[in-house]
Amino acid sequence: MAEEVTGSSPPAKSNGRRRGDGVFRSMTTGSSLVIVVSIGLIGLFLLIQAVPSLNANNINFFTSPEWATGEVGNLRFGIRDLLVVTVLSSLLALAIAMPLAMGIALFLTHYLQPKLARPFAYVIDLLAAVPSIVFGLWGAKVLGPALEPVATFLNENLAWVPLFSDGNVSLSGGGNIFTAGIVLSIMILPIITAVSREVFRQTPVMQIEGALALGATRWEMIRTTVLPFGRSGYIAGSMLGLGRALGETVAVLIILRSATSSSTFSFFDGGYTFASKIASAAPEFSEPLSTGAYIAAGLVLFVFTFAVNALARYVAGRGKAKAS
């Protein structure tokens, strides 16, 4: 009898375990569906609100630099300048932050002693806790004027390069894409560094020890084992940082000066990004058609940011598949 009771216990536990797994699976599936449906509803809302204004627009939405939504009966708005300023500032930030993040991550994981690496990592991570408005004020009042000689030097000596040619705002004060890009690079540095640090730390120890045992120097070991293993994670972290830079609002709004002329595709341009343009006009959202023009710009930013993050997920998944 005791054997029968004992023999009947494992199936009961197994059934309970299966029920628990089913409940947990249902909860996680439901949570995932909520996120997917929410993103879809946000995109649908933006599209529905933007279509009437796009139909009433009297110029090309994608190629025109003009933005005039004051007259409801004569809407004229295009995103060319918004796209140029957003992309240039974000790419400049990425170009600065990516090599710095890689260097910091490699230094913390493969050069510095673990006891010292942890405090340094905490300091880098704390940059993410600084409010955007603080970065904006620092960039406009301190960094911008300090970078004016650098910007002048680049403009005078590299004016033959379109990116360093004369912009549509004065170089004095630093209220241009050049300053905004540097501030954005500092803001996205913790994200890229944190992801890269964790990926580089997961490099198989056997590969590292094997490379060192074969006589490789520390840099040769990093170049042949760590970087190939962590490349996908590093790129994915960079794309996440790019997504943050694309959507940054307050800091860019404070730093960039408005421009009376259209963009010249230079780092020394002023103007607005998608996010800062929408934020600057938020108090004026009274007329549906005028508001829809800004919602249309937000829809483009939504799709752009979504594509960047999707690319990051694809690169990370591809890297995991190769590693496995």
N, C-alpha and C positions, 0 to 999 in steps of 0.2 A: 504494500500500500504506500509505504514511504517512497518507494522507487517510482510509483505512478505519479504521485504528487510532484516529486522532484522532476520527473520527465516532462510534466505539463507546464512547468514554470517558464522555460526558455521561449516557447511560442508566444506566451502572453507578453513577455518583455519585447519580443520582436514585433508583435502587433502594435504595442504602444510606441515603439521606436518609429515604426512606419507611419503611424498616425501623426506623430510629432513632426516627422520629415515632411509629410503632406501639408500640414498646417504652415510650417515654415516656408515651404515652396510656394504655397498660395499667397502668403504675405509678401514675399519678395517679388513674385510675379505681379501682384497688385500694385506694389510700390513702383515698380518699373513702368507699368502701364500708366500710372498717374503722371509720372514725369513726362513720358512720351506724349500723352494726350494734352498735358499742359503746354508743352512746347508747340504742338500742333495748333492748339487754340490761340496761343499768342500770335503765331504767324497768320492764322486765319483772320483774327481781329485786325491786325495791321493791314492786311490785304484789303479787307472790306472797307476800312476807313480811308484807305489811300486811293482806291479806284475812282471815286467821284472827283477828287482833286486832280488826279492824273488825266481824266477825261476833259476837265476844264482848263488844263494847262495849255498855254498858247505857244510854247517853245519846246524844244527837245529836252526831255527830262535828263537824259544821260550825257549829252554833249555840251549843253549850254552852261556858261559860268554865271548867268544872271539869276538873282534871287529876289523877286519882288512879289510879296503876297499881301500887300496892304490893300489893294483894290480887289474885292471879291470877284467882280465881273471881268477882271483882266489879270488873271493869275499867270505869272511868268517865273517859273522856278526850274533850275537845273542843278545837278549834283556834281558837275565836273570839278569845280574848285574844292568842294567838300571832299571828294574822293582823292584828289591830288594831295591836299594837306594831310588827310588821314593816313594815306599810304606812305607818304614821305616821312612823316614824323614817326610812324610805327616801324618802318624799315630801318631808319636811322637808329632808333632805340634798340632794335634787334641786332643790328650790326655791332653796336657797342657792347651790349649785354652778353651776347653769346660767347665770345672769347673770354670775357672776364669770368663768366659763370663756369666755363670749363676749367679755367686755371684755378679758381677757388675750390671747385669740387675735387679736382685732382690733388691739390695741395692738402686739403682736409682729409682725404681718404688714403693717400699713398705717400705722403711726405711728413706730415705733422704727426706727433705722438697723440694717441687717442685721448689722453688726459687734457691736452691742450686743444685738440680739435673740437671737442664738445663746446667749450665756451665760445670759440670763434664761430661755430655753426649757429649758436644761439644768437650771437650779435647780428649775423647776416639775416637770420630769420626774423629778427625784430624789425628790420626795415619794412617788412610787410604790414606791421602794426601801425606805422606812421600814417596819420590821416592824409588824404589826397590834398586837402586844402593847405596843409603845412608844406608839402612839396611844392604846391603852386606858389605860395607866398615866397618861399625860399628861392625858387627859380626866377620869379619876377623881380625881387628886390635885391638878391645877393648874386646868384649865379649869372643871370642875364648881363648885368653891367660888367661882371668880372670876365665874361667871355667875349666882350666887345672887341678887345684887341685881337683875339684869335680869329673871330669872324672877319674882321677887317683884313687881316693878313691873308686868310684863305680867299677872300673875295678879290684882293688885289693881285695875288699870284696865281690863282687857279680860275680866273674868270672865264677862261676858254672852255672850262668844263661846265656844261649847263647847270649842274646841281650847285655850283658855287658862283654862278653869275649874279648880277644885281637882282634883288628881289623887289617885291611891290611895297615894302615898308623900309623905313630907315634902319640902319644897323645899330644906331644908338639905343641903348637900353636892353637890347637882346630879346625883344618881343617877337621872335620869329621861330620857324620850324627847327632851326639849329638848336636853340636853347630848349625848346619843348622836347625834342628827341633825346637830348642828354638827360633831362629830368625823367622822362619815361623809361630810359634805360636803367636808372637807379631804382625805379618803382617795380620793374619786372625782374630785376636781378635776383631777389629772393626766391621767386617761383622757379626760375630755370636752375638756379644753384641747388635748391632742395631736391628737385627731381633728378638732376644729374648726379648729385652726391649719393643718393640712394641706389641709383643704377650702377654707378661705378663700384660701390661697395659690394655689390652682389656678384662681381666677377669671380668665377670659380678659383678657389685657392690653389688647386692642382695646376691650373694653367699658369698662374703667377709664379709658383715655385718652380715649375718646369722651365719657364723662360729664364728665370734667374739661375737655375742650375746649369743651363746650357751656356752661361756666360754673358747673358744680356745685361746691359746696364739698366738702371731703374727706368730711364726714359724709353729705352728700347722695349722693355717689358710693357710699359704703359701703351706704347704705340702698337705693339703686336697683339696684345691680349685685352687690355682694359678698354681702349677706344673702340675696337671692333665689336666687343661684347655690348658696350653701352651706347653705341651710336644711335640706335632707334629710340631709346629712352631719352637721350640728349636732344634729339630732334623733336620728339613729342613734347618735352618740357619747353623747348623754345617756341613751339607753336602755341602752347598754352599761354606763355608770356606775351606772344604776339596778340592773342585774343584779348588779353588784359589791356594792352596798349591801344588797340583799336577802339575799345569802349571807354577809355578814360575820359572823364568829363571836367571835373572841377579844376584840376591842376592845369590842363590845357587851356581852359577858358580864362584862367587868370594870367597865364604867360603870354599867349598869342595876342598880338594886336590886330584889330580889324583893319582890312585893306580896302581902299577905294577902287583899285583896279583888279583885274583878274589875275590868277596865278601865272607865274612865269616858270613853273616847274623847278624852282630853286629852293635850297635849304634856307635861304634868307627871305622867303615869303612870309607874310602874315596871313590872317584869315581865320577860318573856323574848320574844325573837324565835324563829322556827323554829330557826335555826341554834344560837343560844345555849342553847335548851332541850335540844336533842339533845346538845350538847357537855357541858352540866352534868351529865347523867345517864349519860354514857358508862361510867363505872366500875361502874354497876349493871346493865349488860346481861347478865343471867344467865338469866332466864326468857324463853322464846321469845315468849309472848303479851305480856308487858310490853315487851320489846324491840320487838315488832311495832307497838306504839302509837307509839313514837318513829319507827319506819320509816315509818308512815303519815303522820306530820307531815313527814318528809323527802320523801315522795312528793309532797305538796302543794307544798312548796318547789321541788322539781325541776320540776314542771309549770309553776308560776308563773314561775320563772326562765327556763325554756325558751320560754314564751310571750313574755316580755319581749324576749329575744334574737331570736326569730323576727320580732317586730314591728320591731325595729331593722333586721334584714336586709331586710324588706319595704319599709320607708321608704327605706333607702339605694338599693335597686334601683329603686324608683319614681322617685327623684330622678335617677338616672343615665339612666333611660329618657327623662325629660323633657328632660334636658340634651342628649342625643344627638338 
